[in-house]
Amino acid sequence: MEAYAVIETGGKQYRVEKDTVLSVELLGVEEGETVEFDQVLATSDGTELTIGTPVVANAKVTATVVENYRGQKLVAFKKKRRKGYRRKIGHRQGLTMLKIESISA
């Protein structure tokens, strides 16, 4: 089994492995820069699992920003029948695509 870690960013938790690419909420970091996550909730070296209380001490996940982009448009439509009430609101979330470079525990 491959080494992995569970990190928290943007109020969400992600299970990451080395060389994986994932999208997280916008971090405000330029493309090509390196980001370190110290909110590591759990790590595994392939054989042993370490769970933090609430975070694992001295554990870091390093990632490189691949791209900053906007996600797919989501439409919120509200209607009340027979009342003439209709509201249509669209939203596009800002996202950051990351490539995981290393996991150190």
RACOR-V991466 format. One record per residue. PHI is phi in whole degrees, 0 to 359 (none if undefined). NEAR is the number of other ideal C-beta (glycine too) atoms within 12 Angstrom. D_LAST is the distance of its C-alpha to the last C-alpha in Angstrom with 1 decimal. Layout:
phi->PHI near->NEAR d_last->D_LAST
phi->PHI near->NEAR d_last->D_LAST
//
This chain:
phi->none near->10 d_last->16.6
phi->276 near->16 d_last->14.2
phi->291 near->27 d_last->10.4
phi->212 near->28 d_last->10.3
phi->216 near->40 d_last->9.1
phi->246 near->30 d_last->11.7
phi->244 near->35 d_last->12.3
phi->239 near->25 d_last->15.4
phi->207 near->30 d_last->17.9
phi->66 near->21 d_last->21.6
phi->77 near->9 d_last->21.8
phi->235 near->16 d_last->20.6
phi->248 near->21 d_last->17.6
phi->229 near->28 d_last->16.5
phi->266 near->23 d_last->14.8
phi->236 near->35 d_last->13.6
phi->235 near->26 d_last->13.0
phi->296 near->21 d_last->13.2
phi->69 near->18 d_last->16.8
phi->274 near->26 d_last->17.8
phi->245 near->20 d_last->20.2
phi->218 near->28 d_last->20.6
phi->253 near->28 d_last->22.8
phi->234 near->37 d_last->21.9
phi->297 near->23 d_last->24.3
phi->307 near->23 d_last->25.4
phi->261 near->26 d_last->23.1
phi->76 near->16 d_last->25.8
phi->242 near->23 d_last->24.1
phi->291 near->15 d_last->26.2
phi->295 near->18 d_last->25.9
phi->92 near->15 d_last->24.0
phi->279 near->20 d_last->21.8
phi->257 near->21 d_last->18.0
phi->237 near->31 d_last->16.2
phi->247 near->24 d_last->12.9
phi->253 near->34 d_last->11.8
phi->255 near->21 d_last->10.3
phi->274 near->25 d_last->11.8
phi->263 near->34 d_last->9.1
phi->275 near->29 d_last->11.0
phi->203 near->29 d_last->9.4
phi->223 near->32 d_last->7.0
phi->220 near->24 d_last->8.7
phi->264 near->20 d_last->8.7
phi->109 near->16 d_last->12.4
phi->237 near->11 d_last->13.6
phi->239 near->12 d_last->11.7
phi->258 near->19 d_last->10.9
phi->244 near->24 d_last->9.1
phi->249 near->18 d_last->11.2
phi->277 near->22 d_last->11.1
phi->230 near->9 d_last->14.4
phi->272 near->13 d_last->14.7
phi->240 near->24 d_last->11.2
phi->280 near->28 d_last->7.8
phi->291 near->15 d_last->7.9
phi->61 near->12 d_last->6.2
phi->255 near->30 d_last->4.1
phi->220 near->25 d_last->6.4
phi->238 near->40 d_last->8.6
phi->253 near->24 d_last->11.4
phi->223 near->35 d_last->14.8
phi->248 near->27 d_last->18.4
phi->283 near->29 d_last->21.4
phi->273 near->27 d_last->23.8
phi->199 near->24 d_last->26.6
phi->253 near->24 d_last->27.8
phi->209 near->19 d_last->30.4
phi->252 near->18 d_last->32.3
phi->285 near->19 d_last->32.1
phi->294 near->12 d_last->35.1
phi->288 near->12 d_last->37.9
phi->250 near->13 d_last->38.0
phi->247 near->12 d_last->41.5
phi->253 near->12 d_last->42.4
phi->240 near->13 d_last->46.0
phi->243 near->12 d_last->47.9
phi->206 near->12 d_last->51.5
phi->241 near->10 d_last->54.0
phi->295 near->8 d_last->56.8
phi->66 near->7 d_last->60.4
phi->246 near->9 d_last->59.4
phi->75 near->8 d_last->58.8
phi->260 near->11 d_last->55.3
phi->217 near->13 d_last->52.7
phi->227 near->13 d_last->49.6
phi->234 near->13 d_last->47.3
phi->231 near->12 d_last->44.1
phi->250 near->14 d_last->41.6
phi->211 near->14 d_last->38.0
phi->235 near->14 d_last->35.5
phi->279 near->18 d_last->31.9
phi->282 near->18 d_last->30.1
phi->231 near->24 d_last->26.9
phi->236 near->30 d_last->24.3
phi->265 near->27 d_last->23.2
phi->243 near->37 d_last->19.7
phi->242 near->27 d_last->18.3
phi->286 near->34 d_last->14.5
phi->264 near->24 d_last->13.7
phi->206 near->24 d_last->10.1
phi->234 near->32 d_last->6.7
phi->237 near->21 d_last->3.8
phi->237 near->27 d_last->0.0
//
